[in-house]
């Protein structure tokens, strides 16, 4: 069984829903007070989750005009004048060292065309090679309800099952228009693992009622993507199918469609109901709620 060593984080979006702030601050760099008390950009919190879950290498998918923003934040040492100012603040020096340490794990790939989530993932094909990989979203952060971080949980599930697995969480039917949704059946020996019977991007309630019900899940609730995946490398072939034929939904190459194709052709696709919470920072109210919740959860540590 291959160890999951690599993670891919698409971060090439425009952040339109966070305009006008996203005009001057890339959405992945919006700040949050993390649970350790440090104020960090969203992308750093995501990368730290991956690294602390055992990932060795992280590839961030970026726009060409924004690559330098990431490089400057993570890779460039502090200017001497700033080091002098923070020299009497040990915590600041430690954070500066932490950024340089994170930079050793990072690579960047430019997405030359913003053609959807699936297309962004495909950009990492050569970098990933023939290994299974962890896929994370560039605008979702997580708080686990256990000692194991959310990314670690799904990595552990993959270690047992050895197949494509997506993290999911129970979501009310009025939110289905926001998420990829999975119908399936619970595995007898795994209380939080399900075998998918269909995967659909942002279904209507009517469609979900007919095709995406899951045993053991109450009516009116569905398993929706959590924003974390462990994927086998042949997933790129399925994405390529949609790219070659220019098959788009809402004008974009969708990852969800490739996942459904992989499920059908491989004959199996698992989902894991993560013991934790996801926080979508990509819209204003959700971002505000995320900031508030991180502060609350820090007080409870």
ABEGO torsion letter per residue (X at the ends): XBBBABBBBBAABAGAAAOAAAAABBAAABBBBBAAGBBBBAAAAAAAAAAAAGBABBBBBBBAAAAAAAAAAAABBBBAAAAAAAAABAAAAAAAAAAAAAAAABBBBBBABBAEAAAAAAAAAAAAEABBBBBBBAABBBBBABABBAAAAAAAAAAAAGBBBBBBBBBBAAAAAABBBBBEBBBAABAABBBBABBBBGBBAAAAAAAABBBGBBBGBBBBBAGBBBBBAAAAAAAAAAAAAGBBBGGBBBAAAAAAAAAAAAGBBBBBBBBEBBBBAABAAAAAAAAAAAAAAAAAX
